[in-house]
Amino acid sequence: MGLTIDDIDTTGSDVLLRLGDPPTPVPAPVAELLLALRDQRTNMRTATNRNARWLFPGRRAGQPLTTRTIAPLIRDLGVPTIPGRLAALHQLVLQAPAPVIAQALGFHHTTTQRHHAAAGGTWNRYAPTAAGQANGW
């Protein structure tokens, strides 16, 4: 949850969110919510957070909100977090080899392989290492 208000770029005609390089365009309905969140952040009246730049300011001075704290808030709003995570993972393993996704996200390779199979992917002959390539895997 380490996003700051500086990660929201509104210099052009689109709203961009800096999750990496290049910044990601945010679609209109979500962009409106993101800008409202930036302009009306909670936890800003305490002495510890008065000048915080965090998009999700935490309860501790100088710290962002943790995933442990925000997860119940998201669930209380009715957002199904687990199905969303699974759908995102299934989409990722359709776009790139499962071993690459596993390494990038810190998952075990068999986990992403299972999700790859469940999503109906076609990266069956990908060799994740130079040794695998030398052996024809």
Disulfide bonds with the S-S distance in Angstrom:
none
